[in-house]
Amino acid sequence: MDFPGSLLIRILAFFLLWILLFQGFGSDAQLLPQSEVKILQTISSKLENLSWNVTRSSCIRGEGFSNQAFQGNQILRNISCNCTSTLCHVTIVLLKGLNLTGTFPAEFGNLTHLQELDLTRNHINGQLPSSLANAPLVKLSLLGNRLNGSIPKEIGDIGTLEELVLEDNQLTGSLPASLGNLNGLKRLLLSANNFTGKIPDSFGKLTNLVDFRVDGNGLSGKIPEFIGNWINLDRLDMQGTSMENPIPSTISQLKNLTQLRISDLKGSFISFPNLTDMINMEELVLRNCLINDSIPEYIGEMNKLSTLDLSFNHLNGEIPDTFQNLMKKKIDFMFLTNNSLSGEVPGWILRSKKNIDLSYNNFSGSTLASCQQSPVNLIASYPPATNHQVPWCLKKDLPCSGEAEYHSLFINCGGTRVTADGHDFEEDLTTEGKSNFFSVSEKWAYSSTGVFLGDENADYLATNKFGLNVSGPRYYQNARLSPLSLKYYGLCLRSGSYNVKLHFAEIMYSNDQTFSSLGKRIFDISIQGKLVKKDFNIMEAAGGVGKNFTVEDKNVLVNGSTLEIHLYWAGKGTTAVPDRGVYGPLISAITVTPNFKINEGGLSSGALAGIIIASCVVVIILVLVFLWVKGYIFKKENLDNELSGIDLQTGHFTLKQIKAATNNFDPKSKIGEGGFGPVYKGVLSDGALIAVKQLSSKSKQGSREFVTEIGMISALQHPNLVKLYGCCVEGNQLLLVYEYMENNSLARALFGREEQRLHLDWRTRKKICLEIARGLAYLHEESRLKIVHRDIKATNVLLDKDLNAKISDFGLAKLDEEENTHISTRIAGTIGYMAPEYAMRGYLTDKADVYSFGIVALEIVSGKSNTNYRPKEEFVYLLDWAYVLEEQGNLLELVDPDLGSNYSSEEAMRMLNVALLCTNPSPTLRPAMSSVVSMLEGKIAVQAPIIKRTSSGQDPRFRAFEKLSHDSRSQISSSTASDAEPQKSMLMDGPCPDSSVSIDTNGNNHYHSASRDPVENHRRVDNLKESPN
């Protein structure tokens, strides 16, 4: 059928118009606003490598955004829009792993419909713009970039925000309190930045949190109590911060936790936190948290637990039997290294195929374990004097089973055998590292602990996978690494001084403008137990990746036969760049050379041995003759006899070393007078400060107390006891070498001269009191030997640079054998601090120390000396005044006025009531020191003391002191008039004041005892019951 031409033209025109109208309508309905196109193009221009070409139709046709995904969405470009019938808006921007560079565009905040912004693992710098608050963001993830500056407080105004991920950047400043306004926030990930200050109290309102991480920041203060509000929390990470104990009791309310990681806390010892109801726990890490307790049985009932790390604490007691249940369930990794666990190692552990590290504990009994008990690491977990059935590697200090024959060491860590620097470096290619010990012919060994967070299958050997142009010898092309702890040992080394070089080069990060270059590896380095590098960063030290750096210690002493090099991850640095699981200690090579001459030629060993033996015999005879002529030996008190049988666990110093450290006992180095003689400040060749106690030649105490002190302290290791570094016994010189305590004694801090006082705040006083209690609890109940100190007083409590309290002066300590609670011995102590039953009858138990502690606690609260403070004439001691105030109900009047109102009245009352309970005249009514610790921590109630003050003639305390005063007068009567008169005047005013509160005119330290008279301070009541030896 033919259509008229005009009709055909009208039909075609209508059809074309219909197409144009349809397309026009559709285009108008699905276009991006021009303003949004402009914003997106601006963002593209600021971020290099993005290269967007955005048009108004990009949301519909996908053109201009180049959306794509690689490696399972690890590399991702994805822009999503939400389109209505009229318009489209960008709602999701995912740009992950693209190595975008440039400054963070503030224009992201102008995308008023943007709900999700993910720029994970790029190379973007600049600061977070406050304009982000304009976008209705639900998720903001910027992990692994170069962002700096602080978090804008305006971020807290994004009411829709549920996830804020800022890990692995360079952000600084304090956390804005406004983030606490984000009521809907579920994930807050802030790890591996440089945040400081405390966690704001407003964060307690974030009750919807399920994931909170702040690892590796400089956050300080106590872990807040309000974390108990986060009842929906699934994961909590607080590793490597500067936060302090205690772990709050409110943590027990987080019953939904599956992952808990807290490490490297500061402060004082704590008990194991209550995690009883956390039955869903899968990964539990409480590492280096100063936990001084046994392991709770209920931990073994966490059936979903796969990783347990309680390493580097002070855990004691036996491994709970319930742990056998863990072996049958999901547990894969259990790290209990560096504790004080005891008892026998259960057979089910020795037979286990799980990765278990029990190294550095105090186990006993026989064992079937060997040095290569992989994957169960038991290295150095038995005492050094253990029977011969225990292999050498399981004993403390890894003693050489044969002759110490080696004098140098060269290891290519993580690599093959190479020749470099004129030496052959041995290969080190063993791939294990989760809980492993590996030794090479008892010449050298390594022990590795830990599993990489986020990638338990990560390698323990590193190679130069980025093709870096690494400078230096070939051994820098490879390395060994560990996620937690890596120890290398030089074994069977000859005693002497060595030069130790540790070679490092960072080869696991790239050297370009990609996210792979943004890693920050931080760890600590110790040699022979001495920290030589804190927060060591290879790249920072070397000046970049692929550049080598050597840490050198030119004078490392090997007193036994073992050299120990320890690399430790303290929770700092990045853990997710370039991938999760890349962090921890890394080392390329080790060089150890002797500082002494090696003579390996000449005579045969047999001939040489014969000559040496003959020479020694002649020399010994000549020395003995000389000493006998001089009268140094074959006396009633023979030093050799005194020292025999004592198992010293300390280092040995030569007299030459001590003289060099003290400038030949220069009077200017003298810092006090101890019970044995003068005490000097010294500086060792490595710069370490020491305190040297020198036995006075005029002291009639002889070597008995000296030997006792060596024996006592060498067996005792506790953070609240003064550490004994070693001793020196040469000729008639008897010397003890202690750690140096920068802040002197508690006595001077509290009631020294005005310019010497430290004006301690309440928190510090409470901490000091608790630390003294813990030290005594250890002496009485936790140490291998039960020990009664006998002279606890403020001058025998020393304070280090951080005001940590440490008990000193064990020269008067006596072993309290398990079967012997009443010891008839010479009375020794200080008037004003001695328990009445001990002063009167010589009845000595650990309750005598409890009494003395009560006196010291009163002094800490009041800031006044027990013996020198007399508010009224009728009161002899501060203790007497305390009882009066207690009867009147005015006990808080004792609180030091210097504190003003800046103290907790509840805590002060608790401490005062504990002090009065400890000073009960009846020893049986005094609590044990472990109970005192619990009372001070508020874990158990304090029973208020009910003691009625009586007349001094009836009170056993005063009868004891009257007797001491009377006996002291009779002793003094035999002295010269000039000596007797001052002493007599003191006694006429009452019992002799404690001489330890007398601080010398130069303000010098008074180590172990502070009497001006080196003998009298420890002997003034020593001979009241019997005449001297």
MINUZA-589204 format. One line per 5 residues: number of its first residue (from 1); for each residue x, y, z of C-alpha. Coordinates in steps of 0.2 Angstrom, whole numbers, plus 5000, padded with zeros to 4 digits. Layout:
REM residues N
NUM> X,Y,Z  ...
REM end
This chain:
REM residues 1029
1> 5000,5000,5000  5007,5017,4995  5007,5031,5008  5006,5049,5003  5022,5057,5005
6> 5016,5070,5017  5009,5056,5029  5026,5047,5028  5035,5062,5033  5024,5066,5047
11> 5026,5048,5054  5045,5049,5052  5046,5065,5061  5035,5059,5075  5046,5044,5077
16> 5061,5054,5078  5053,5066,5091  5048,5051,5101  5066,5044,5102  5073,5061,5106
21> 5060,5064,5120  5063,5046,5127  5082,5048,5127  5081,5066,5134  5069,5061,5148
26> 5081,5046,5152  5096,5056,5152  5089,5069,5163  5083,5056,5175  5100,5047,5177
31> 5113,5061,5176  5125,5067,5190  5123,5085,5195  5136,5096,5186  5142,5102,5203
36> 5146,5084,5208  5155,5081,5192  5166,5096,5196  5170,5090,5214  5175,5072,5207
41> 5186,5080,5194  5195,5091,5207  5198,5075,5218  5205,5066,5203  5217,5081,5199
46> 5223,5080,5217  5227,5062,5218  5240,5056,5206  5237,5039,5197  5218,5041,5199
51> 5215,5048,5182  5196,5049,5182  5187,5056,5167  5170,5060,5175  5154,5065,5165
56> 5137,5067,5170  5132,5050,5164  5147,5041,5173  5135,5033,5185  5124,5025,5172
61> 5137,5019,5159  5151,5017,5171  5162,5027,5160  5176,5038,5167  5178,5029,5184
66> 5187,5013,5177  5180,5001,5190  5190,4985,5192  5196,4973,5205  5212,4962,5207
71> 5219,4950,5220  5203,4947,5229  5198,4965,5231  5215,4970,5239  5217,4981,5224
76> 5200,4989,5220  5193,5004,5210  5174,5005,5213  5163,5020,5213  5145,5017,5216
81> 5130,5028,5214  5112,5029,5220  5100,5035,5207  5082,5041,5209  5070,5044,5195
86> 5078,5061,5193  5096,5061,5198  5112,5051,5203  5124,5054,5217  5140,5045,5222
91> 5138,5036,5238  5153,5024,5239  5171,5027,5234  5183,5012,5236  5200,5015,5230
96> 5211,5002,5239  5229,4997,5235  5231,5009,5220  5246,5018,5227  5237,5035,5225
101> 5249,5049,5230  5245,5067,5233  5237,5077,5247  5220,5071,5254  5207,5081,5245
106> 5195,5091,5256  5182,5090,5242  5177,5072,5248  5167,5081,5261  5157,5090,5248
111> 5150,5074,5242  5134,5076,5252  5128,5059,5248  5144,5049,5252  5142,5035,5264
116> 5158,5025,5262  5175,5031,5258  5189,5018,5258  5207,5023,5253  5216,5009,5261
121> 5234,5006,5257  5239,5021,5246  5252,5034,5248  5241,5049,5252  5248,5063,5264
126> 5241,5079,5272  5229,5081,5286  5211,5075,5288  5200,5089,5283  5186,5095,5295
131> 5175,5096,5279  5172,5077,5280  5159,5081,5293  5148,5087,5279  5146,5070,5272
136> 5134,5057,5279  5148,5044,5281  5144,5027,5288  5162,5020,5285  5178,5030,5284
141> 5194,5019,5281  5211,5027,5278  5222,5013,5284  5240,5013,5277  5243,5031,5271
146> 5254,5045,5276  5241,5056,5285  5248,5067,5299  5241,5080,5311  5227,5077,5323
151> 5210,5071,5321  5198,5085,5318  5185,5087,5332  5172,5089,5318  5173,5070,5314
156> 5163,5068,5330  5149,5077,5322  5146,5063,5309  5131,5055,5318  5130,5042,5305
161> 5147,5035,5307  5149,5016,5311  5167,5013,5306  5182,5024,5308  5199,5015,5303
166> 5214,5026,5304  5227,5012,5307  5245,5014,5301  5247,5032,5298  5257,5047,5306
171> 5243,5055,5316  5247,5064,5331  5240,5074,5346  5226,5068,5358  5211,5059,5354
176> 5196,5071,5352  5183,5069,5366  5170,5073,5352  5172,5055,5345  5162,5050,5361
181> 5147,5057,5353  5147,5044,5339  5134,5034,5347  5132,5022,5332  5151,5019,5331
186> 5155,5000,5330  5173,5000,5324  5187,5012,5330  5204,5007,5324  5218,5019,5328
191> 5233,5007,5330  5251,5012,5324  5249,5031,5325  5257,5043,5337  5242,5048,5348
196> 5246,5054,5365  5237,5058,5381  5223,5048,5389  5208,5040,5382  5194,5053,5384
201> 5181,5049,5397  5168,5052,5383  5173,5036,5375  5163,5027,5389  5147,5032,5379
206> 5152,5021,5364  5142,5007,5369  5139,5000,5352  5158,4997,5349  5162,4979,5343
211> 5181,4982,5338  5193,4995,5347  5212,4995,5343  5225,5007,5349  5241,4997,5348
216> 5258,5006,5347  5252,5023,5351  5259,5034,5365  5242,5034,5375  5245,5035,5394
221> 5236,5034,5410  5227,5020,5417  5216,5008,5407  5199,5017,5409  5186,5008,5420
226> 5173,5013,5407  5178,5000,5395  5166,4989,5405  5152,4999,5396  5157,4992,5379
231> 5147,4976,5382  5146,4972,5363  5164,4972,5361  5171,4958,5351  5189,4963,5349
236> 5200,4974,5361  5219,4978,5356  5229,4988,5368  5247,4983,5364  5263,4993,5366
241> 5255,5009,5373  5261,5019,5388  5246,5015,5398  5247,5009,5416  5240,4995,5427
246> 5229,4989,5433  5218,4981,5420  5201,4987,5427  5189,4974,5435  5176,4980,5424
251> 5184,4970,5410  5174,4955,5417  5158,4963,5409  5165,4961,5391  5157,4943,5390
256> 5156,4944,5371  5175,4946,5368  5183,4934,5356  5200,4943,5354  5209,4952,5369
261> 5226,4959,5367  5235,4969,5380  5253,4971,5382  5268,4980,5389  5259,4989,5403
266> 5268,5000,5415  5265,5003,5434  5265,4990,5447  5261,4971,5449  5243,4965,5447
271> 5233,4949,5450  5226,4940,5435  5211,4949,5428  5194,4941,5430  5190,4934,5413
276> 5179,4920,5420  5163,4922,5409  5173,4925,5392  5168,4908,5386  5169,4914,5367
281> 5187,4919,5369  5198,4914,5353  5214,4924,5355  5220,4929,5373  5236,4940,5374
286> 5241,4947,5391  5259,4949,5388  5271,4959,5399  5257,4965,5409  5266,4963,5426
291> 5254,4950,5431  5260,4942,5448  5249,4928,5451  5245,4910,5446  5236,4905,5430
296> 5217,4903,5434  5210,4886,5431  5195,4893,5420  5207,4898,5406  5208,4879,5402
301> 5189,4879,5400  5189,4892,5386  5185,4879,5373  5186,4890,5358  5203,4897,5362
306> 5216,4895,5348  5230,4907,5354  5235,4910,5372  5250,4922,5375  5254,4925,5394
311> 5273,4928,5391  5284,4939,5400  5274,4941,5416  5278,4934,5434  5266,4920,5433
316> 5269,4907,5447  5263,4890,5452  5260,4875,5441  5252,4874,5424  5233,4871,5428
321> 5227,4853,5424  5213,4861,5414  5225,4865,5401  5225,4847,5395  5207,4851,5389
326> 5214,4865,5378  5226,4852,5370  5210,4842,5365  5201,4858,5358  5206,4871,5346
331> 5222,4878,5354  5236,4880,5341  5248,4892,5350  5252,4893,5369  5266,4905,5374
336> 5270,4905,5393  5289,4910,5391  5298,4921,5403  5288,4918,5419  5291,4909,5436
341> 5280,4893,5433  5285,4878,5443  5282,4860,5446  5284,4846,5433  5281,4849,5415
346> 5265,4838,5412  5268,4824,5400  5253,4829,5389  5263,4845,5385  5279,4835,5380
351> 5269,4824,5369  5259,4838,5361  5260,4843,5343  5254,4861,5346  5266,4876,5346
356> 5270,4878,5365  5283,4889,5372  5288,4886,5391  5305,4893,5390  5313,4903,5404
361> 5303,4896,5419  5307,4887,5435  5301,4869,5432  5308,4855,5442  5309,4836,5442
366> 5315,4824,5429  5310,4827,5410  5311,4817,5394  5312,4833,5384  5327,4836,5373
371> 5335,4851,5366  5326,4849,5350  5309,4846,5357  5300,4855,5343  5287,4862,5343
376> 5288,4863,5362  5301,4875,5368  5308,4872,5385  5324,4881,5384  5332,4888,5401
381> 5316,4882,5410  5325,4873,5424  5337,4879,5438  5356,4878,5433  5359,4866,5447
386> 5347,4853,5441  5352,4835,5440  5362,4828,5425  5346,4820,5418  5341,4837,5412
391> 5349,4842,5396  5361,4857,5396  5349,4868,5385  5335,4866,5397  5345,4874,5412
396> 5346,4892,5415  5360,4901,5406  5362,4886,5395  5379,4880,5403  5392,4872,5392
401> 5391,4853,5394  5409,4852,5390  5424,4863,5389  5421,4882,5384  5432,4882,5368
406> 5425,4895,5357  5430,4913,5356  5421,4920,5341  5405,4919,5331  5399,4924,5314
411> 5381,4920,5309  5372,4924,5293  5354,4926,5300  5341,4918,5288  5354,4915,5275
416> 5367,4903,5267  5385,4902,5272  5395,4917,5265  5412,4924,5267  5412,4943,5272
421> 5423,4955,5281  5437,4941,5281  5426,4929,5290  5415,4914,5286  5397,4917,5292
426> 5388,4901,5296  5371,4897,5288  5355,4899,5297  5341,4893,5286  5329,4884,5298
431> 5312,4890,5294  5303,4887,5311  5300,4901,5323  5283,4899,5332  5290,4890,5347
436> 5307,4884,5342  5325,4881,5348  5339,4877,5336  5357,4874,5341  5372,4871,5330
441> 5385,4859,5338  5383,4868,5355  5392,4883,5347  5377,4894,5344  5358,4893,5344
446> 5342,4903,5342  5326,4903,5351  5310,4910,5343  5293,4914,5350  5277,4920,5343
451> 5264,4920,5328  5261,4934,5317  5245,4944,5320  5234,4943,5305  5244,4930,5296
456> 5249,4914,5306  5257,4907,5290  5270,4921,5288  5288,4917,5285  5301,4918,5298
461> 5315,4921,5285  5315,4937,5275  5323,4940,5258  5325,4955,5247  5309,4953,5237
466> 5308,4971,5231  5324,4970,5222  5332,4984,5233  5350,4989,5229  5356,4984,5246
471> 5373,4991,5251  5386,4981,5260  5390,4962,5262  5379,4948,5255  5372,4944,5272
476> 5361,4960,5271  5351,4952,5257  5342,4940,5270  5337,4941,5288  5328,4931,5301
481> 5313,4939,5310  5301,4935,5323  5284,4942,5328  5288,4943,5347  5304,4937,5354
486> 5320,4931,5345  5336,4926,5355  5353,4921,5348  5365,4913,5359  5384,4911,5358
491> 5388,4894,5367  5403,4887,5376  5412,4904,5374  5427,4907,5385  5425,4919,5399
496> 5430,4937,5395  5426,4953,5386  5419,4953,5368  5415,4965,5354  5397,4961,5348
501> 5391,4968,5332  5373,4966,5326  5370,4969,5308  5353,4976,5301  5346,4981,5285
506> 5327,4984,5281  5323,4973,5266  5304,4970,5268  5298,4987,5263  5300,4995,5246
511> 5310,5011,5242  5297,5021,5232  5281,5031,5233  5269,5016,5236  5261,5010,5252
516> 5274,4996,5253  5286,5009,5258  5276,5015,5273  5280,5001,5286  5288,5006,5302
521> 5297,4991,5311  5301,4995,5330  5308,4983,5343  5320,4982,5358  5338,4975,5358
526> 5346,4968,5374  5363,4960,5376  5367,4950,5391  5351,4956,5399  5355,4974,5397
531> 5344,4985,5386  5355,4993,5373  5342,5000,5361  5324,5005,5365  5311,5007,5351
536> 5325,5003,5338  5319,5007,5320  5331,5000,5307  5326,5012,5293  5327,5027,5304
541> 5344,5022,5310  5351,5018,5293  5343,5032,5284  5331,5022,5273  5327,5004,5267
546> 5341,4994,5259  5354,5003,5269  5364,4994,5282  5366,4999,5300  5377,4990,5314
551> 5373,4991,5333  5390,4988,5342  5394,4985,5360  5413,4984,5362  5413,4977,5379
556> 5401,4963,5383  5406,4952,5397  5404,4933,5397  5406,4927,5415  5400,4910,5412
561> 5400,4902,5394  5384,4909,5386  5381,4926,5377  5363,4931,5375  5356,4943,5362
566> 5338,4947,5363  5327,4956,5351  5309,4959,5357  5293,4967,5350  5285,4978,5362
571> 5269,4981,5352  5275,4996,5342  5276,5000,5324  5265,4995,5309  5258,4978,5308
576> 5248,4979,5292  5260,4987,5279  5263,4981,5266  5252,4966,5272  5246,4961,5289
581> 5259,4951,5298  5274,4961,5293  5282,4967,5309  5293,4962,5323  5312,4960,5326
586> 5323,4957,5311  5342,4954,5310  5354,4951,5295  5370,4945,5304  5379,4943,5320
591> 5398,4946,5323  5406,4942,5340  5425,4944,5342  5436,4943,5358  5444,4958,5366
596> 5457,4946,5373  5472,4937,5365  5470,4920,5359  5484,4908,5360  5480,4892,5351
601> 5498,4887,5345  5514,4880,5354  5513,4866,5366  5501,4851,5366  5486,4852,5377
606> 5493,4839,5389  5510,4848,5391  5501,4865,5393  5489,4858,5406  5504,4850,5416
611> 5513,4867,5416  5497,4876,5421  5494,4864,5435  5512,4865,5442  5512,4884,5441
616> 5495,4885,5450  5501,4874,5464  5517,4885,5466  5507,4901,5466  5494,4895,5478
621> 5507,4889,5490  5516,4906,5489  5500,4915,5491  5494,4905,5506  5511,4908,5514
626> 5510,4926,5511  5492,4927,5518  5496,4917,5533  5511,4928,5537  5499,4943,5535
631> 5486,4935,5546  5473,4935,5533  5469,4917,5534  5468,4903,5547  5458,4915,5558
636> 5442,4911,5567  5432,4919,5553  5439,4912,5537  5431,4920,5522  5434,4905,5511
641> 5424,4895,5523  5410,4908,5524  5409,4908,5505  5409,4889,5503  5392,4881,5498
646> 5384,4897,5493  5376,4896,5476  5378,4914,5469  5367,4919,5455  5376,4935,5452
651> 5390,4942,5441  5408,4944,5447  5417,4960,5447  5436,4962,5448  5443,4975,5460
656> 5451,4983,5445  5434,4986,5438  5427,4993,5454  5441,5005,5457  5439,5011,5439
661> 5420,5013,5442  5422,5023,5458  5438,5032,5453  5448,5022,5466  5435,5024,5479
666> 5436,5043,5478  5428,5052,5493  5418,5062,5481  5410,5046,5475  5404,5042,5492
671> 5386,5042,5493  5382,5036,5511  5387,5024,5525  5380,5007,5526  5380,4994,5539
676> 5396,4986,5533  5405,5002,5528  5404,5016,5515  5394,5015,5499  5400,5023,5483
681> 5392,5028,5467  5401,5021,5452  5400,5021,5433  5405,5005,5423  5414,5006,5407
686> 5397,5004,5398  5390,5020,5407  5379,5010,5419  5377,5017,5436  5380,5006,5451
691> 5381,5007,5470  5396,4999,5478  5395,4993,5496  5412,4991,5504  5414,4980,5519
696> 5422,4991,5532  5439,4984,5539  5434,4990,5556  5417,4982,5556  5417,4968,5569
701> 5403,4960,5560  5416,4952,5549  5411,4942,5534  5396,4932,5541  5383,4945,5537
706> 5392,4950,5521  5391,4931,5515  5373,4930,5521  5368,4945,5511  5376,4938,5495
711> 5367,4922,5498  5351,4930,5501  5350,4943,5487  5358,4931,5474  5344,4920,5476
716> 5330,4933,5475  5324,4942,5460  5309,4953,5461  5305,4971,5454  5303,4977,5472
721> 5319,4971,5479  5335,4981,5475  5344,4971,5462  5362,4964,5466  5372,4965,5450
726> 5387,4956,5457  5401,4955,5470  5419,4956,5472  5430,4946,5484  5449,4950,5482
731> 5461,4949,5497  5453,4958,5511  5441,4967,5500  5422,4962,5501  5411,4972,5489
736> 5393,4971,5484  5388,4979,5467  5370,4985,5467  5359,4994,5454  5359,5013,5457
741> 5344,5021,5464  5342,5039,5458  5329,5045,5470  5338,5040,5486  5328,5033,5501
746> 5309,5034,5505  5315,5042,5522  5323,5057,5513  5308,5059,5501  5296,5060,5515
751> 5305,5069,5529  5322,5074,5524  5327,5092,5523  5316,5103,5514  5327,5104,5498
756> 5328,5085,5498  5310,5080,5500  5301,5075,5484  5283,5080,5489  5275,5064,5484
761> 5257,5065,5478  5244,5053,5484  5245,5041,5469  5264,5039,5471  5262,5036,5490
766> 5249,5023,5487  5260,5014,5474  5275,5014,5485  5266,5007,5499  5259,4993,5488
771> 5276,4989,5481  5284,4987,5498  5270,4975,5503  5273,4965,5487  5292,4964,5490
776> 5289,4958,5508  5275,4946,5502  5288,4939,5490  5301,4937,5504  5289,4929,5515
781> 5279,4918,5504  5284,4917,5486  5303,4915,5486  5311,4898,5487  5317,4902,5504
786> 5306,4910,5517  5315,4926,5523  5312,4938,5537  5321,4955,5533  5321,4961,5551
791> 5325,4979,5548  5311,4986,5537  5311,5005,5538  5309,5020,5527  5328,5021,5525
796> 5329,5003,5519  5316,5007,5505  5325,5015,5490  5316,5024,5475  5322,5022,5457
801> 5321,5036,5444  5303,5032,5441  5299,5032,5460  5297,5013,5460  5300,5006,5478
806> 5313,4993,5481  5317,4985,5498  5336,4985,5502  5348,4979,5515  5347,4960,5518
811> 5362,4960,5529  5351,4957,5544  5340,4945,5535  5339,4927,5542  5333,4911,5534
816> 5316,4906,5542  5317,4887,5539  5300,4879,5534  5300,4869,5551  5306,4883,5562
821> 5295,4898,5566  5304,4903,5582  5322,4907,5580  5333,4911,5595  5346,4923,5587
826> 5355,4939,5590  5342,4953,5590  5345,4965,5575  5334,4979,5570  5330,4997,5572
831> 5321,5004,5588  5304,5011,5583  5302,4998,5570  5305,4982,5579  5290,4971,5584
836> 5288,4970,5603  5289,4951,5604  5305,4951,5594  5313,4966,5604  5308,4958,5621
841> 5310,4939,5619  5319,4937,5602  5304,4929,5595  5306,4930,5576  5293,4926,5563
846> 5288,4935,5547  5275,4944,5558  5290,4955,5564  5292,4962,5546  5273,4965,5545
851> 5274,4976,5561  5288,4986,5553  5278,4988,5537  5264,4995,5547  5275,5008,5554
856> 5282,5013,5537  5264,5013,5530  5259,5026,5544  5275,5036,5539  5270,5036,5520
861> 5252,5043,5524  5258,5056,5537  5274,5061,5529  5282,5060,5547  5295,5049,5555
866> 5288,5037,5568  5303,5041,5580  5305,5059,5577  5287,5066,5577  5279,5069,5594
871> 5263,5080,5593  5262,5080,5612  5274,5076,5626  5265,5061,5632  5266,5052,5615
876> 5282,5043,5611  5279,5038,5594  5268,5042,5579  5260,5025,5581  5255,5030,5598
881> 5246,5046,5591  5238,5036,5578  5230,5025,5591  5223,5040,5600  5216,5047,5583
886> 5208,5030,5579  5199,5029,5596  5193,5047,5593  5187,5043,5575  5199,5056,5568
891> 5211,5045,5559  5212,5055,5544  5220,5069,5554  5236,5059,5551  5236,5062,5532
896> 5251,5073,5527  5245,5092,5526  5256,5094,5511  5243,5083,5501  5229,5096,5505
901> 5213,5089,5498  5222,5080,5484  5220,5062,5490  5206,5049,5491  5199,5048,5509
906> 5193,5030,5506  5211,5024,5501  5219,5034,5515  5207,5026,5528  5211,5009,5520
911> 5229,5011,5521  5229,5018,5539  5218,5004,5545  5229,4991,5537  5244,5000,5545
916> 5236,4998,5562  5231,4980,5559  5249,4976,5555  5255,4984,5571  5244,4974,5583
921> 5254,4970,5598  5249,4952,5596  5259,4944,5581  5245,4931,5578  5233,4945,5574
926> 5243,4953,5561  5239,4948,5543  5251,4939,5531  5259,4951,5518  5249,4943,5504
931> 5233,4948,5513  5240,4965,5515  5243,4967,5497  5225,4961,5493  5218,4974,5506
936> 5228,4988,5499  5222,4983,5481  5204,4983,5488  5201,4965,5484  5197,4960,5502
941> 5190,4970,5516  5201,4977,5529  5196,4972,5547  5196,4988,5557  5209,4986,5571
946> 5202,4985,5589  5216,4990,5600  5214,4999,5616  5229,5010,5620  5236,5006,5637
951> 5249,5014,5648  5267,5012,5642  5271,5001,5657  5257,4988,5652  5259,4989,5633
956> 5271,4976,5627  5278,4988,5614  5283,5000,5627  5290,4986,5639  5301,4981,5625
961> 5307,4998,5621  5310,5002,5639  5321,4986,5641  5330,4991,5625  5334,5008,5632
966> 5340,5001,5648  5351,4988,5640  5357,5001,5628  5363,5012,5643  5372,4998,5650
971> 5381,4995,5634  5385,5013,5632  5393,5014,5649  5408,5005,5644  5411,5018,5630
976> 5421,5034,5632  5413,5049,5639  5413,5058,5623  5404,5044,5614  5392,5041,5627
981> 5385,5058,5631  5376,5061,5614  5369,5044,5615  5363,5046,5633  5354,5062,5629
986> 5344,5053,5616  5339,5039,5627  5334,5051,5641  5321,5058,5629  5314,5041,5625
991> 5319,5026,5615  5334,5030,5603  5328,5038,5587  5331,5028,5571  5348,5034,5565
996> 5342,5030,5547  5332,5046,5546  5348,5057,5548  5353,5063,5531  5371,5068,5529
1001> 5374,5087,5526  5378,5084,5508  5362,5075,5504  5370,5060,5499  5362,5043,5496
1006> 5361,5031,5510  5361,5013,5503  5355,4999,5514  5357,5009,5530  5360,5027,5533
1011> 5369,5028,5550  5384,5040,5551  5392,5026,5561  5396,5012,5549  5395,4999,5563
1016> 5382,5006,5575  5368,5007,5563  5367,4988,5562  5374,4984,5579  5366,4996,5591
1021> 5354,4982,5597  5363,4967,5590  5372,4962,5606  5359,4965,5619  5356,4946,5621
1026> 5373,4939,5619  5391,4945,5618  5399,4948,5601  5408,4934,5593
REM end
